[in-house]
Amino acid sequence: MKTAFVFPGQGAQYIGMAADFLEAEPALRKILEDFDASHGTELAKAMSEGPEDLLKQTHLTQPAILFHSICALRAFQKKYQISADFVAGHSLGEFTALVASGILSLEDAMHIVHKRGEFMIKAVGDIPFAMAAVIGLDSETVRGICMEASTEGMVQAVNFNTPIQTVISGTQSGVNKAGELAKASGAKRVLPLVVGGPFHTPLIDKASTWLIQEMARFEFHQGQIPVVSNLDAQASADGNVARAKLGKQIISAVRWVDSVLYMKECGVTRYIEFGPQKVLSGMIKNIDKDAQIYSVDRIKDLAELESVIN
């Protein structure tokens, strides 16, 4: 049996995240304290108390989810002697996967995704933007709809989450038109997403430039576990390869369906999701119905795994 560890992206956050891990391992709190001290932020407060509007700020959301995910992974690794054959993450979660692989340290990764969040918002400027999840249509249909809607404004299919769930992103006018066309084509739902920018599109290409410059300041090591990239759904443990791909990932589509199918073809039959909520678990079940899927969000989840995992 081959196993993949997977990590969620932005949108999975909630107030109180990582609280039980921090209580069990007080030393983890110092990582948050040091982060806040060096960045002039209130990450620890946002995670523990909120308010929700503070936690939703992209430059805090991203390190919060990454930190929570690694806390869950480390707690799991203390209890179970199970290693991964692959690691993968959805958008932001790919940075968490790099920490799990050993390519980046937790502290360096938290800094980079904090800056990534700042860059993604700053790059938007005054562009009216939108993102939406199209549910009930296959990805090729959504691609075609985006091409047709592009006469009204820039819009692209950017997150291929499941065979029938694709996120679109772009200008407000482009996304609105694509949403209308999707409904007319039989989409079950077109769900607007509350986001800070037209993520994973060339509309934030400045963010890519800034992120590449920022990542150049840090060492990306040779990893211990292959990381499946969102960019091309291929695996590598080479830190330099990971850095290059992440510079493009921020303005490119997240090929999650292809990533899961790649791991399936490589023999992965078991997925363990680490991080807030169970977003990826649901996606994976809709891609590989035969897969064994488990998730670790809170400490209590570790005990519940005892009867089903070995």
C-alpha positions in Angstrom: 0.0 0.0 0.0 1.4 3.4 -1.0 0.4 6.5 1.0 0.2 10.2 0.2 0.0 13.0 2.8 -2.1 15.9 1.5 -2.6 19.5 2.7 -5.4 22.0 2.2 -5.3 25.5 0.8 -6.9 28.8 1.6 -10.6 28.7 2.7 -10.2 25.9 5.3 -9.5 28.2 8.2 -11.6 28.6 11.3 -11.3 30.4 14.6 -9.7 28.1 17.2 -7.6 26.2 14.7 -4.6 24.3 16.1 -5.7 25.1 19.7 -5.5 21.5 20.9 -2.1 20.9 19.3 -0.8 24.0 21.0 -2.1 22.9 24.4 -0.5 19.5 23.9 2.8 20.9 22.7 3.4 24.3 24.3 6.7 24.7 22.5 4.7 25.1 19.3 3.3 28.4 20.6 6.8 30.0 20.5 6.8 29.5 16.7 3.7 31.7 16.5 5.1 34.2 19.0 8.3 34.5 17.1 6.4 34.9 13.8 4.3 37.7 15.2 7.3 39.4 16.7 9.3 39.4 13.5 6.4 40.3 11.2 4.4 42.7 13.3 1.3 40.6 13.0 -1.4 39.1 15.2 -1.4 35.6 13.8 -1.7 33.8 17.1 -4.7 36.1 18.1 -6.3 35.6 14.7 -6.1 31.9 15.0 -7.3 31.6 18.6 -9.8 34.5 18.9 -10.4 35.9 15.5 -12.4 38.0 14.6 -13.1 36.1 11.4 -12.4 39.2 9.3 -8.8 39.2 10.7 -8.3 35.5 10.1 -9.6 35.9 6.5 -6.8 38.3 5.6 -4.8 36.4 3.1 -1.4 37.2 4.6 -2.5 35.6 7.9 -4.8 32.9 6.5 -1.9 31.3 4.6 0.6 30.9 7.5 -2.3 29.9 9.8 -3.3 27.0 7.6 0.2 25.9 7.0 1.1 26.0 10.7 -2.1 24.0 11.7 -1.4 21.4 9.0 2.2 20.8 10.2 1.0 20.6 13.8 -1.4 17.9 12.8 1.3 16.1 10.8 3.8 16.1 13.6 1.2 14.9 16.1 0.4 12.0 13.8 4.0 11.1 13.3 4.6 10.9 17.0 1.8 8.3 17.3 2.0 6.3 14.1 5.0 4.9 12.2 3.6 5.6 8.8 5.6 7.3 6.1 4.4 8.9 2.9 5.4 7.9 -0.6 4.2 11.2 -1.9 3.1 14.6 -0.5 0.9 17.1 -2.2 -1.1 20.2 -1.4 -3.8 22.4 -3.0 -2.4 25.8 -3.9 -1.1 27.2 -0.6 -1.0 23.5 0.6 1.9 22.8 -1.8 4.1 24.9 0.5 3.0 22.7 3.4 3.9 19.7 1.4 7.4 21.1 1.0 7.8 21.3 4.8 6.6 17.7 5.1 9.1 16.7 2.5 12.0 18.5 4.2 12.5 21.0 1.3 11.6 24.0 3.5 11.7 24.6 7.2 8.4 25.4 8.9 9.6 28.9 9.8 10.8 29.7 6.3 7.6 28.4 4.8 5.4 30.4 7.1 7.3 33.6 6.2 7.2 32.9 2.4 3.4 32.2 2.4 2.8 35.3 4.6 4.6 37.3 1.9 2.8 35.4 -0.8 -0.5 36.5 0.7 0.6 40.1 0.8 1.8 39.9 -2.8 -1.4 38.3 -4.1 -3.5 41.2 -2.6 -1.1 44.0 -3.6 -0.9 42.7 -7.2 -4.6 43.1 -7.7 -4.6 46.9 -7.7 -7.9 48.4 -8.6 -9.1 45.6 -10.9 -12.7 44.5 -10.2 -12.3 40.8 -9.8 -14.2 37.6 -8.9 -13.8 33.9 -8.4 -16.6 31.3 -8.4 -16.9 27.5 -8.2 -18.8 25.9 -11.0 -20.4 22.6 -9.9 -22.0 20.0 -12.1 -20.1 20.5 -15.4 -17.0 18.8 -16.6 -13.8 20.8 -16.9 -13.7 20.9 -20.7 -17.1 22.4 -20.8 -16.0 25.0 -18.2 -12.9 25.8 -20.3 -15.1 26.4 -23.3 -17.5 28.6 -21.4 -14.5 30.7 -20.2 -13.3 31.1 -23.7 -16.8 32.3 -24.8 -17.1 34.6 -21.8 -13.7 36.2 -22.4 -15.4 38.7 -24.8 -16.9 40.3 -21.7 -13.7 40.2 -19.6 -10.8 38.0 -18.7 -11.8 34.7 -17.1 -10.1 31.3 -16.8 -10.6 27.9 -15.3 -8.1 27.9 -12.5 -8.8 25.1 -9.9 -9.6 21.7 -11.3 -10.9 20.3 -8.0 -13.0 17.3 -9.0 -14.3 16.0 -12.4 -17.4 18.2 -11.9 -16.1 21.1 -9.8 -14.0 23.7 -11.4 -13.1 27.2 -10.0 -13.1 30.1 -12.4 -11.2 33.4 -11.8 -10.7 36.7 -13.5 -12.3 40.1 -13.9 -15.8 40.7 -12.4 -17.4 41.0 -15.8 -15.7 37.9 -17.2 -16.6 35.7 -14.2 -20.2 37.0 -14.2 -20.6 36.2 -17.9 -19.1 32.8 -17.4 -21.4 32.1 -14.5 -24.4 33.0 -16.6 -23.2 30.7 -19.4 -22.5 27.9 -17.0 -26.0 28.0 -15.6 -27.4 28.0 -19.1 -25.3 24.9 -19.8 -26.7 23.0 -16.9 -24.4 23.7 -14.0 -26.0 22.7 -10.7 -24.5 25.7 -8.9 -22.2 28.6 -9.5 -21.0 29.6 -6.1 -19.2 33.0 -5.7 -16.1 32.7 -3.5 -15.0 35.3 -1.0 -11.4 35.9 -1.9 -8.9 38.8 -2.0 -8.1 38.6 -5.7 -8.3 36.8 -9.1 -5.9 34.1 -7.9 -4.1 31.8 -10.2 -4.5 34.1 -13.2 -2.1 36.4 -15.1 -4.0 39.4 -13.5 -1.7 39.0 -10.5 1.5 38.4 -12.5 3.3 40.9 -10.4 2.8 38.6 -7.4 4.7 35.9 -9.3 7.7 38.3 -9.8 7.7 39.4 -6.2 7.4 35.8 -4.9 10.3 34.6 -7.1 12.4 37.3 -5.7 11.4 36.5 -2.1 12.0 32.8 -2.4 15.5 33.4 -3.8 16.4 34.5 -0.3 15.8 31.1 1.2 17.4 27.7 0.8 15.2 25.0 -0.7 16.8 21.7 0.3 16.7 18.3 -1.4 13.5 16.7 -0.1 13.0 13.3 1.5 9.6 12.7 -0.2 8.5 13.5 -3.7 6.2 16.5 -3.9 3.4 16.4 -6.6 3.2 19.8 -8.1 0.0 21.7 -8.9 1.6 23.1 -12.0 2.2 19.9 -13.9 1.0 17.0 -11.7 4.4 15.6 -11.7 6.6 14.6 -8.6 10.0 15.8 -7.6 12.0 16.0 -4.4 14.4 18.6 -5.9 14.2 21.9 -4.0 15.3 24.0 -6.9 12.6 22.4 -9.1 10.0 23.1 -6.4 11.1 26.8 -6.2 10.8 27.3 -9.9 7.4 25.7 -10.1 6.0 27.7 -7.2 7.0 30.9 -9.0 4.6 29.9 -11.8 2.0 28.2 -9.7 0.6 31.4 -8.2 -0.6 32.5 -11.7 -1.4 29.1 -13.1 -4.1 26.5 -12.7 -4.2 24.1 -9.8 -4.3 20.7 -11.5 -5.7 18.8 -8.5 -7.6 16.1 -10.4 -4.5 15.3 -12.5 -2.3 15.3 -9.3 -4.6 12.7 -7.6 -4.8 10.6 -10.8 -1.0 10.7 -11.1 -0.6 9.4 -7.6 -3.2 6.7 -8.3 -1.2 5.6 -11.3 1.9 5.5 -9.1 0.1 3.0 -6.8 -1.2 5.3 -4.1 -4.3 3.8 -2.5 -4.3 5.7 0.8 -4.5 9.4 1.5 -4.2 11.2 4.8 -5.2 14.8 4.9 -3.6 17.1 7.6 -5.0 20.5 8.3 -8.2 22.3 9.1 -11.5 20.7 8.0 -11.7 17.9 5.4 -11.8 19.8 2.1 -9.4 17.6 0.2 -10.8 14.4 1.5 -14.1 15.1 -0.2 -12.4 16.1 -3.4 -10.2 13.0 -3.5 -13.2 10.7 -2.9 -14.8 12.3 -6.1 -11.7 11.6 -8.1 -10.6 8.1 -6.8 -13.7 6.3 -5.4 -11.6 3.3 -4.4 -9.1 5.3 -2.3 -8.8 5.0 1.5 -9.0 8.5 2.8 -8.4 9.7 6.4 -8.0 13.2 7.9 -6.4 14.8 10.9 -7.7 18.2 11.9 -7.7 17.8 15.7 -6.0 15.6 18.3 -9.1 13.6 18.8 -8.8 12.5 15.1 -5.6 10.6 16.0 -7.4 8.3 18.4 -10.2 7.7 16.0 -7.7 6.4 13.4 -6.4 3.6 15.7 -9.0 1.1 14.6 -8.7 1.8 10.9 -5.1 2.6 10.1 -1.9 0.6 10.6 
